[in-house]
Amino acid sequence: MLTHVNTLTFNGLEIRRVDLQAQISSGLPNFIIVGLPDKAIAESKERVRAAIQSLGLQLPPKRIVINLAPADLLKEGSHFDLPIALGILAVMGIVPAAALKNYIVMGELGLDGNILPVNGVLPVAVQVAKDGLGLICPFACGAEAAWSGLKDIAAASNLGCLINHLKKTEILPAPEPVRTFDDDAALDMVDVKGQETAKRALEIAAAGGHNMLMIGPPGSGKSMLAARLPSILPPMSITEALETSMIQSVAGELKHNGLCLTRSFRAPHHSASTPALVGGGRKGTPGEISLAHNGVLFLDELPEFNRPTLEALRQPLENGVVQISRVNAHTTFPADFQLIAAMNPCRCGWLGNKDKECARAPICAKEYMAKISGPLLDRIDIKIEVPAVSPWDLAGIRRGETSAQIRSRVVAARKIQADRLWAIGETSFFTNARLKGKLLEDLCVMDNDAEKLLVAFADQNKLSARAYHRTLRLARTIADLQNESKIRKLHIAEALSYRQSQYF
């Protein structure tokens, strides 16, 4: 009396197949789960027992053993409830075992037999579609699974309906995909008065996917500008939306169980730990930088973050992925995000203000700036100063451009970049910020005056090779915004102006 049910466990975003074996044999009444289950799985036997009783059935007074194979792989999550229940019901003859053969099963059970939503349904559905199988999942997650393109989805609201579906006495309706939109999409750049230089820098950052640091006194509008960056970024492609939604699904942050079509904007507090920012922990969950994949990571009060936490951003900023190594697991998460940081010029924030001059200047500023390492600053393409807004700008009725107007130019520049990369067969990225090596040299062609200016400036200011190349990428984006095929002296000059600050 043995049956098999296909289920899974997660290692980060990686899906590991699990063969759930259910057996009922003679012996003293007992219910045992083996195969390295975590606490949530160990407790599932009480939920399974109550859910089966809600159907008017009783577990047989025999020895019930559930084995999760492979036995040496750690299993975590409440989504094992439903496959355990179906395995037992199949052994009891309530559910036809053959009907479970071509399905992957996941779902949490309530004591009343309801099937409750679980995390990670979308990436599972994508993998199941590749494997040519079907998926049994909670009804609340059906819309999420439907975005994978999988046709055979049995999304049930309770255990009774699912049993009837498997016995073909009732047909569950096919779930329909649902779109979700972020409420923050209402934020518009037109709300920002003044700060024209910062707006221009933000447009360049959006056009090329460049990282940016804003330095200015409290209340100058740094956070307001950063929050509106997603409103000028190009709409996400279906591929990007699927990638982002899969990460959010595993982390349990996918809103309304639908596909997220707006770019993420993550703004963790400066007290965030390293695992919270880059991912990891006991379960190997995605961190803020992965939740910001294809979107924006905003770090306000940058020097207030722990130094080791900031240094952990170095590798993801370069490679677009983060690798988490733990004793029990090695996990890789996507982390292709755009870093926007903000900080005050000193601890009190009033350095350079004539009316509120810092009492410990310039020592206060030097100590504050020293909290950010040179290698991290080297990875930030744009550094701009955001001065306090003039009362005349605040009281004025003149408004700047809307986000839609700026976005149109950003989209045009992104299309130029994508077409240029498509033409040479590069499809792994589509922004200037990711150009490297020979590709950078071939696509960032300068005229003689531009090259002389960049080389002279780099020599005089002792720019590192990374800073030199990042300046070149930035100039390439500025040229794209002006629809110029070749980088000219004016483009290099503007790019260099964003690389320098009186504070660094």
C-alpha positions in Angstrom: 0.0 0.0 0.0 2.3 2.7 -1.4 1.7 5.7 -3.6 3.8 8.5 -5.1 3.0 12.2 -5.3 5.2 14.8 -7.2 5.9 17.9 -5.2 8.9 20.2 -4.7 11.0 22.3 -2.5 12.9 25.6 -3.1 16.6 26.5 -3.0 16.4 30.2 -3.5 14.7 30.5 -6.9 15.8 27.0 -7.9 13.1 24.4 -7.8 14.0 20.9 -6.6 11.7 18.0 -7.4 10.6 15.9 -4.4 9.0 12.4 -4.6 6.5 12.2 -1.8 5.9 8.5 -0.9 2.9 7.6 1.3 2.5 4.2 2.9 0.0 2.7 5.2 1.0 -0.5 6.9 0.1 -2.7 9.8 1.3 -1.8 13.2 0.6 0.6 16.1 -1.3 3.7 15.0 1.3 6.4 14.2 1.8 9.2 11.7 5.5 9.7 10.8 7.1 12.1 8.3 10.7 11.5 7.3 13.1 13.0 4.8 14.5 16.1 6.6 11.2 18.0 7.1 11.3 21.4 8.8 9.0 22.4 11.6 6.2 23.5 9.3 6.1 20.1 7.6 6.3 18.2 10.9 3.2 20.1 12.1 1.4 19.3 8.8 0.2 16.0 10.0 -2.3 17.7 12.4 -3.6 19.9 9.6 -3.9 17.0 7.2 -5.7 14.9 9.9 -8.2 17.7 10.5 -8.7 18.4 6.8 -9.5 14.8 6.1 -11.8 14.6 9.0 -13.7 17.6 7.6 -14.6 15.4 4.7 -16.3 12.9 7.0 -13.3 10.5 6.7 -11.0 9.0 9.4 -7.4 8.1 9.0 -7.0 4.3 9.4 -5.7 3.1 12.8 -2.5 1.9 11.2 1.1 3.0 10.7 1.2 6.0 8.3 4.6 6.9 6.9 5.4 9.8 4.6 8.8 9.8 3.0 10.2 12.9 1.2 12.8 11.8 -1.3 15.7 12.5 -1.7 16.0 12.0 2.0 19.2 14.1 2.4 17.7 17.3 1.0 16.2 19.7 3.5 12.5 20.3 2.9 10.8 23.6 4.0 7.4 25.1 3.7 3.7 24.6 4.4 3.0 23.7 0.7 3.7 20.0 1.5 0.2 19.8 3.3 -1.8 19.1 0.1 0.6 16.5 -1.4 0.7 14.7 1.9 -3.1 14.6 2.2 -3.5 13.5 -1.5 -0.9 10.8 -0.9 -2.8 9.4 2.1 -6.1 9.6 0.3 -4.6 7.8 -2.7 -3.4 4.9 -0.5 -6.9 4.8 1.1 -8.5 4.5 -2.3 -10.4 7.8 -2.1 -8.4 9.4 -4.9 -7.2 7.5 -8.0 -3.4 7.3 -7.8 -3.1 7.4 -11.6 -4.7 10.8 -11.6 -1.8 12.3 -9.6 0.9 10.9 -11.8 1.2 13.8 -14.2 0.8 16.6 -11.6 3.1 18.7 -9.4 1.1 19.3 -6.2 1.5 22.2 -3.7 -0.8 23.9 -1.2 -1.4 24.5 2.5 -4.4 23.1 4.2 -6.7 24.6 6.8 -8.4 22.6 9.5 -11.7 22.9 7.6 -10.3 21.4 4.5 -9.8 24.7 2.6 -6.7 25.0 0.5 -4.8 28.1 1.4 -2.4 30.1 -0.8 1.4 29.5 -0.7 4.5 31.3 -2.0 6.4 30.5 -5.2 3.5 29.2 -7.4 4.6 31.3 -10.4 8.2 29.9 -10.8 6.8 26.4 -10.2 4.2 26.8 -12.9 6.9 28.0 -15.3 9.1 25.0 -14.6 6.1 22.6 -14.7 5.2 24.0 -18.2 8.7 23.3 -19.4 8.5 19.7 -18.0 5.2 19.0 -19.7 3.3 18.3 -16.5 0.2 19.7 -14.8 -0.1 21.7 -11.6 -2.4 21.3 -8.6 -2.4 24.5 -6.5 -4.7 26.7 -4.3 -7.5 28.5 -6.0 -6.1 31.8 -4.8 -2.9 31.2 -6.7 -4.5 30.0 -9.9 -4.3 33.5 -11.5 -0.7 33.7 -10.7 0.1 30.3 -12.2 -1.9 31.1 -15.4 0.7 33.7 -16.4 3.2 30.8 -17.1 1.2 29.7 -20.1 0.5 26.3 -18.5 -2.8 24.9 -19.6 -3.3 22.0 -17.2 -3.9 23.9 -13.9 -6.2 22.5 -11.2 -6.7 25.4 -8.8 -9.1 24.2 -6.0 -10.5 26.2 -3.1 -11.0 23.1 -0.8 -10.0 19.5 -0.6 -13.5 18.2 -1.5 -13.6 20.0 -4.8 -10.1 18.8 -5.7 -11.0 15.1 -5.0 -14.1 15.4 -7.2 -12.0 16.9 -10.0 -9.5 14.1 -9.8 -12.3 11.5 -9.8 -13.8 13.4 -12.8 -17.1 14.0 -11.2 -16.5 17.8 -11.2 -14.4 20.0 -13.5 -12.6 22.9 -11.9 -12.7 26.1 -14.1 -9.4 27.1 -15.7 -7.9 30.1 -13.9 -7.4 33.4 -15.8 -4.3 35.6 -15.4 -4.7 38.8 -13.5 -2.6 42.0 -13.9 -1.6 44.1 -11.0 -0.5 47.8 -11.0 1.4 49.7 -8.3 -0.4 52.6 -6.7 2.8 54.6 -6.7 2.4 54.9 -10.5 0.5 58.1 -9.7 3.8 59.8 -8.7 4.8 62.4 -11.4 8.0 64.4 -12.0 5.8 67.5 -12.5 5.4 67.6 -8.7 9.0 68.5 -8.2 9.7 72.2 -8.4 13.1 73.5 -9.2 16.1 71.0 -9.2 16.5 71.1 -12.9 20.0 69.7 -12.8 18.9 66.8 -10.7 16.0 66.1 -13.1 18.4 66.1 -16.0 20.8 63.7 -14.2 17.8 61.4 -13.3 16.8 61.3 -16.9 20.3 60.3 -18.0 20.3 57.6 -15.2 17.0 56.3 -16.4 18.0 56.2 -20.1 21.2 54.2 -19.5 20.4 52.3 -16.3 23.2 54.1 -14.4 23.6 54.3 -10.6 23.3 57.7 -9.0 24.1 59.4 -5.7 22.4 62.6 -4.6 24.1 64.8 -1.9 22.2 67.7 -0.3 20.8 69.2 2.9 17.6 67.9 4.5 14.4 68.7 2.7 16.0 69.5 -0.7 13.9 66.9 -2.5 16.3 63.9 -2.8 13.7 61.3 -1.7 11.0 62.9 -3.8 13.1 62.7 -6.9 14.1 59.1 -6.3 10.5 58.0 -5.7 9.6 59.4 -9.1 12.3 57.6 -11.0 10.1 54.5 -11.8 7.6 56.9 -13.5 10.2 57.8 -16.2 11.6 54.3 -16.7 10.4 52.4 -19.8 7.5 49.9 -19.3 8.6 46.4 -18.5 8.6 43.8 -21.1 6.7 40.6 -20.5 10.0 38.8 -19.9 11.1 41.4 -17.3 7.7 41.3 -15.6 7.8 37.5 -15.4 11.3 37.6 -13.9 10.3 40.2 -11.3 7.0 38.5 -10.4 8.8 35.1 -9.9 11.1 36.7 -7.3 8.2 38.4 -5.6 6.2 35.1 -5.7 9.0 33.2 -3.9 9.3 36.0 -1.3 5.5 36.2 -0.8 5.3 39.8 -2.0 3.3 39.3 -5.2 0.3 41.6 -4.9 -3.2 40.1 -5.6 -1.5 36.9 -7.1 -1.2 38.6 -10.5 1.7 39.5 -12.7 3.5 42.7 -11.6 3.8 45.1 -14.6 5.4 48.0 -12.8 9.0 48.4 -11.9 9.9 47.7 -8.3 10.9 50.6 -6.0 12.6 49.3 -2.8 13.6 51.7 -0.1 15.0 49.7 2.9 15.7 51.5 6.2 19.3 52.1 7.0 19.1 49.7 9.9 18.6 46.8 7.4 21.0 43.8 8.0 23.2 42.4 5.3 21.0 39.3 4.7 18.0 41.6 4.5 19.6 43.6 1.8 21.4 41.0 -0.3 19.4 37.9 0.7 20.2 34.7 2.5 19.2 33.8 6.1 18.3 30.3 7.1 15.8 29.7 4.3 17.9 31.5 1.6 15.2 34.1 0.8 15.7 36.9 -1.7 16.9 40.2 -0.3 16.0 43.8 -1.2 18.4 43.9 -4.1 16.7 40.9 -5.7 13.2 42.3 -5.0 14.5 45.4 -6.8 15.4 43.3 -9.9 14.6 45.3 -13.1 13.7 48.2 -10.9 15.1 50.7 -8.4 16.9 50.3 -5.1 16.8 53.5 -3.1 19.2 53.8 -0.2 18.4 57.0 1.8 20.9 58.2 4.4 23.6 56.1 2.7 26.4 56.6 5.3 24.1 55.4 8.1 24.0 51.9 6.6 26.4 49.4 8.2 29.8 49.4 6.4 29.8 45.6 5.7 26.2 45.8 4.4 27.2 48.5 1.8 30.3 46.6 0.8 28.2 43.6 0.0 26.7 45.6 -2.8 29.9 45.7 -4.8 29.6 42.3 -6.6 25.9 42.6 -7.5 26.4 46.1 -8.9 29.0 44.7 -11.3 27.5 41.4 -12.2 23.7 41.8 -11.8 23.5 38.7 -9.7 24.1 37.9 -6.0 25.6 34.6 -4.8 24.7 33.5 -1.3 26.9 30.8 0.2 25.7 29.0 3.4 26.7 25.7 5.0 23.6 24.0 3.7 23.1 25.7 0.4 24.5 27.8 -2.3 22.0 30.1 -4.0 22.1 32.6 -6.8 19.5 35.4 -7.1 19.1 37.8 -10.0 19.9 41.4 -8.9 20.0 43.6 -11.9 18.8 46.8 -10.1 19.5 50.5 -10.5 21.0 52.0 -7.3 19.8 55.4 -6.3 21.4 56.7 -3.1 20.9 59.9 -1.1 22.9 61.5 1.7 23.5 64.7 3.6 26.8 66.5 3.1 27.6 65.9 6.8 26.1 64.4 9.9 24.1 67.5 10.8 23.3 68.1 7.2 24.0 71.8 7.0 27.5 72.0 5.6 27.7 75.0 3.2 24.5 76.6 4.5 25.3 80.3 5.4 22.4 80.5 8.0 22.9 77.0 9.6 26.6 76.4 9.1 28.0 73.1 10.5 29.8 73.8 13.8 32.4 71.1 13.2 33.1 71.7 9.5 35.1 70.4 7.7 35.9 67.6 10.1 32.3 66.6 10.4 31.9 66.2 6.6 35.2 64.3 6.2 34.2 61.8 8.9 30.8 61.4 7.4 32.0 60.9 3.9 34.6 58.4 5.1 31.8 56.0 5.9 31.5 55.2 2.2 34.4 53.3 0.7 36.1 54.4 -2.5 35.4 51.1 -4.3 31.7 51.6 -3.7 31.8 55.2 -4.9 33.7 54.0 -8.0 30.7 52.0 -9.0 28.3 54.9 -8.9 28.2 56.7 -12.3 26.4 59.9 -11.4 27.2 62.0 -8.3 25.3 65.3 -8.1 24.7 67.9 -5.5 21.0 68.8 -4.7 20.9 72.2 -3.1 18.1 73.5 -1.0 15.1 74.6 -3.1 14.6 78.4 -3.3 11.4 79.8 -1.8 10.8 81.5 -5.1 10.7 78.1 -6.9 8.3 76.7 -4.3 6.0 79.7 -4.5 6.2 79.9 -8.3 3.4 78.6 -10.5 5.7 77.4 -13.3 5.9 73.7 -13.4 8.4 71.5 -15.2 7.9 68.5 -17.5 5.7 65.6 -16.7 7.0 62.1 -16.3 5.3 61.1 -19.6 7.3 63.8 -21.5 10.6 62.7 -19.9 9.8 59.0 -20.3 9.3 59.4 -24.1 12.9 60.6 -24.4 14.1 57.8 -22.1 12.2 55.2 -24.2 13.7 56.5 -27.4 17.2 56.3 -26.0 16.6 52.8 -24.7 15.4 51.7 -28.1 18.6 53.0 -29.7 20.7 51.0 -27.2 18.6 47.8 -27.7 18.7 48.1 -31.5 22.5 48.6 -31.4 23.0 45.5 -29.2 20.5 43.4 -31.2 22.4 44.2 -34.4 25.5 42.5 -33.0 23.6 39.6 -31.5 23.8 40.7 -27.8 20.5 39.8 -26.1 21.5 39.4 -22.4 21.2 43.1 -21.6 20.0 46.3 -23.3 21.4 49.3 -21.4 24.7 51.1 -21.7 25.4 50.6 -18.0 26.2 46.9 -18.7 28.7 47.5 -21.5 32.0 45.8 -20.8 35.3 44.9 -22.5 35.5 44.8 -26.3 31.8 45.6 -26.6 32.4 48.9 -24.7 35.3 49.8 -27.0 33.3 49.0 -30.2 30.1 50.8 -29.3 31.5 53.9 -27.5 33.4 55.5 -30.3 34.6 59.1 -29.5 35.8 61.8 -31.8 39.4 63.1 -31.3 38.4 66.1 -29.1 36.3 63.9 -26.8 39.0 61.3 -26.4 41.7 64.0 -25.6 39.4 65.5 -23.0 38.6 62.2 -21.3 42.2 61.0 -21.3 43.5 64.4 -19.9 40.9 64.5 -17.2 41.5 60.9 -16.2 45.3 61.5 -16.0 44.9 64.7 -14.0 42.4 63.3 -11.5 43.9 59.8 -11.3 40.7 58.0 -12.4 40.7 54.3 -12.0 40.0 52.1 -15.1 36.5 51.4 -13.8 35.8 55.1 -13.4 37.2 55.8 -16.9 34.9 53.2 -18.4 31.9 54.3 -16.4 32.4 57.8 -17.6 32.5 56.5 -21.2 29.2 54.6 -20.7 27.6 57.7 -19.3 28.7 59.8 -22.2 27.3 57.1 -24.6 23.9 57.5 -22.9 24.0 61.3 -23.2 24.8 60.9 -26.9 21.9 58.5 -27.3 19.5 61.0 -25.7 20.6 63.4 -28.4 20.5 60.7 -31.1 24.2 61.1 -31.8 26.0 58.1 -33.2 29.5 59.3 -32.1 30.5 60.5 -28.6 31.5 64.2 -28.8 33.4 66.5 -26.5 30.2 68.0 -25.1 29.0 64.6 -24.1 32.2 63.8 -22.3 32.2 67.1 -20.6 28.7 66.6 -19.2 29.5 63.0 -18.2 32.6 64.3 -16.3 30.5 66.9 -14.5 28.4 64.1 -13.0 31.5 62.2 -11.8 32.9 65.0 -9.7 31.7 66.6 -6.4 33.2 69.0 -3.9 32.5 66.4 -1.3 34.6 63.6 -2.9 
